[in-house]
Amino acid sequence: MRYSIGQAAKKMNLTAHTLRYYDKEGLLPFVQKTSAGQRVFTEQDMEWLVIIECLKETGLQLKEIKQYIDWCQQGDCTLEKRLNMFKQQKKKVEEQIMKMQKNLEKVNFKIAYYEEAVKNGSVDVYKRNKCLAEQKERLFGNLTESGK
């Protein structure tokens, strides 16, 4: 199947402007153009866009994504570079996930804290709920937690 820039943008939940920008930045060297200069996206091009968006969402800069695309175009002699790039990115994503898990745990703690405070009509929760007091100590250590 073939897609116009508008169709490709809609399918990827992007704007046509974004796709034109990607093309200008060298991220879409594989996209063919009609004799009138209109971009025509194939299913394979759409797969490239999925990877580009994935890499972008995991924190890779456009210049780094372009480097990856350049390596792909250079062929098999860059396989090891590509593998290493994905391994490094995987490590960064795993670190981000760990940080987000820790933050989620703290947010869940605050929800439990405020549910208890609302139930009792007071922020003086820790004296009544030893489980929350222990959880607070584990999550925040010796930091002063006023509950606010």
DRENKOL-613894 format. One record per residue (C-alpha): residue in one letter; y, x, z. Coordinates in nm, 2 decimals. Each point is the difference from the previous one (the first is absolute). Example, Ala and Ser with C-alpha at 12.3 -4.5 7.8 and 13.67 -1.06 7.14 Angstrom:
<recs>
<rec A; <-0.45; 1.23; 0.78>> <rec S; <0.34; 0.14; -0.07>> 
</recs>
This chain:
<recs>
<rec M; <0.00; 0.00; 0.00>> <rec R; <0.36; 0.11; -0.07>> <rec Y; <0.30; -0.07; 0.21>> <rec S; <0.37; 0.01; -0.06>> <rec I; <0.22; 0.17; 0.25>> <rec G; <0.09; -0.33; 0.16>> <rec Q; <-0.37; -0.11; 0.02>> <rec A; <-0.10; 0.34; 0.14>> <rec A; <0.28; -0.02; 0.26>> <rec K; <-0.10; -0.35; 0.10>> <rec K; <-0.36; 0.09; 0.03>> <rec M; <0.08; 0.31; 0.22>> <rec N; <0.26; -0.19; 0.20>> <rec L; <0.27; 0.25; -0.12>> <rec T; <0.31; -0.04; -0.21>> <rec A; <0.03; 0.10; -0.36>> <rec H; <0.29; 0.22; 0.11>> <rec T; <-0.25; 0.19; 0.23>> <rec L; <-0.24; 0.05; -0.28>> <rec R; <0.28; 0.13; -0.23>> <rec Y; <0.10; 0.23; 0.28>> <rec Y; <-0.36; 0.13; 0.04>> <rec D; <-0.01; 0.06; -0.37>> <rec K; <0.34; 0.19; 0.01>> <rec E; <-0.14; 0.21; 0.29>> <rec G; <-0.31; 0.10; -0.20>> <rec L; <-0.25; -0.21; 0.19>> <rec L; <-0.11; -0.20; -0.30>> <rec P; <-0.06; 0.25; -0.28>> <rec F; <-0.31; -0.19; -0.10>> <rec V; <0.17; -0.33; -0.07>> <rec Q; <0.03; -0.07; -0.38>> <rec K; <0.31; -0.14; -0.17>> <rec T; <0.03; -0.23; -0.29>> <rec S; <0.19; 0.11; -0.31>> <rec A; <0.29; -0.20; 0.16>> <rec G; <-0.02; 0.22; 0.31>> <rec Q; <-0.15; -0.27; 0.23>> <rec R; <-0.25; 0.12; 0.25>> <rec V; <-0.35; -0.15; -0.03>> <rec F; <-0.22; 0.03; 0.31>> <rec T; <-0.38; 0.00; -0.02>> <rec E; <-0.26; -0.06; 0.28>> <rec Q; <-0.03; 0.37; 0.04>> <rec D; <0.38; 0.03; 0.04>> <rec M; <-0.02; -0.27; 0.26>> <rec E; <-0.26; 0.21; 0.19>> <rec W; <0.25; 0.29; -0.01>> <rec L; <0.27; -0.22; 0.15>> <rec V; <-0.23; -0.10; 0.28>> <rec I; <-0.06; 0.37; 0.08>> <rec I; <0.37; 0.08; -0.03>> <rec E; <0.09; -0.29; 0.24>> <rec C; <-0.28; 0.10; 0.24>> <rec L; <0.12; 0.36; 0.01>> <rec K; <0.36; -0.11; 0.04>> <rec E; <-0.09; -0.24; 0.29>> <rec T; <-0.18; 0.28; 0.18>> <rec G; <0.31; 0.21; 0.00>> <rec L; <-0.03; 0.22; -0.31>> <rec Q; <0.33; 0.07; -0.17>> <rec L; <0.05; -0.08; -0.37>> <rec K; <0.02; 0.37; -0.09>> <rec E; <-0.34; 0.05; 0.17>> <rec I; <-0.15; -0.30; -0.19>> <rec K; <0.14; 0.15; -0.32>> <rec Q; <-0.18; 0.32; 0.08>> <rec Y; <-0.32; -0.19; 0.04>> <rec I; <0.05; -0.17; -0.33>> <rec D; <0.08; 0.33; -0.17>> <rec W; <-0.32; 0.15; 0.15>> <rec C; <-0.20; -0.30; -0.14>> <rec Q; <0.15; 0.06; -0.34>> <rec Q; <-0.09; 0.37; 0.02>> <rec G; <-0.37; -0.09; 0.02>> <rec D; <-0.30; 0.12; 0.20>> <rec C; <0.16; 0.34; 0.08>> <rec T; <0.20; -0.18; 0.27>> <rec L; <-0.28; -0.20; 0.17>> <rec E; <0.01; 0.22; 0.31>> <rec K; <0.38; -0.04; 0.04>> <rec R; <-0.04; -0.38; -0.03>> <rec L; <-0.28; -0.01; 0.25>> <rec N; <0.20; 0.21; 0.25>> <rec M; <0.31; -0.22; -0.05>> <rec F; <-0.21; -0.31; 0.08>> <rec K; <-0.16; 0.17; 0.31>> <rec Q; <0.34; 0.09; 0.13>> <rec Q; <0.13; -0.35; -0.06>> <rec K; <-0.30; -0.15; 0.17>> <rec K; <0.07; 0.22; 0.31>> <rec K; <0.36; -0.12; 0.00>> <rec V; <-0.10; -0.37; -0.03>> <rec E; <-0.25; 0.04; 0.28>> <rec E; <0.27; 0.15; 0.22>> <rec Q; <0.23; -0.29; -0.08>> <rec I; <-0.28; -0.25; 0.08>> <rec M; <-0.06; 0.17; 0.34>> <rec K; <0.38; -0.02; 0.08>> <rec M; <0.01; -0.36; -0.10>> <rec Q; <-0.31; -0.08; 0.21>> <rec K; <0.17; 0.15; 0.30>> <rec N; <0.31; -0.20; -0.07>> <rec L; <-0.20; -0.31; -0.04>> <rec E; <-0.17; 0.06; 0.33>> <rec K; <0.34; 0.02; 0.17>> <rec V; <0.13; -0.31; -0.18>> <rec N; <-0.31; -0.19; 0.11>> <rec F; <0.06; 0.12; 0.35>> <rec K; <0.35; -0.13; 0.00>> <rec I; <-0.12; -0.34; -0.13>> <rec A; <-0.25; -0.02; 0.29>> <rec Y; <0.28; 0.12; 0.24>> <rec Y; <0.24; -0.27; -0.12>> <rec E; <-0.26; -0.27; -0.01>> <rec E; <-0.08; 0.08; 0.37>> <rec A; <0.38; 0.01; 0.08>> <rec V; <0.06; -0.34; -0.17>> <rec K; <-0.30; -0.15; 0.18>> <rec N; <0.13; 0.12; 0.34>> <rec G; <0.37; -0.04; -0.08>> <rec S; <0.07; 0.36; 0.09>> <rec V; <-0.01; 0.35; -0.15>> <rec D; <-0.15; 0.12; 0.33>> <rec V; <-0.35; 0.00; -0.16>> <rec Y; <-0.16; 0.33; 0.11>> <rec K; <-0.04; -0.10; 0.37>> <rec R; <-0.20; -0.32; -0.10>> <rec N; <-0.19; 0.15; -0.29>> <rec K; <-0.17; 0.33; 0.07>> <rec C; <-0.16; 0.01; -0.34>> <rec L; <0.34; 0.00; -0.17>> <rec A; <0.12; 0.26; 0.25>> <rec E; <-0.29; 0.23; -0.10>> <rec Q; <0.05; -0.07; -0.37>> <rec K; <0.37; 0.08; 0.04>> <rec E; <-0.08; 0.34; 0.17>> <rec R; <-0.25; 0.08; -0.28>> <rec L; <0.24; -0.09; -0.28>> <rec F; <0.33; 0.13; 0.15>> <rec G; <-0.11; 0.26; 0.25>> <rec N; <0.25; 0.08; 0.27>> <rec L; <0.29; -0.15; -0.20>> <rec T; <0.20; -0.26; 0.18>> <rec E; <-0.09; -0.34; -0.15>> <rec S; <0.25; -0.27; 0.11>> <rec G; <-0.17; -0.26; -0.22>> <rec K; <0.30; -0.05; -0.22>> 
</recs>
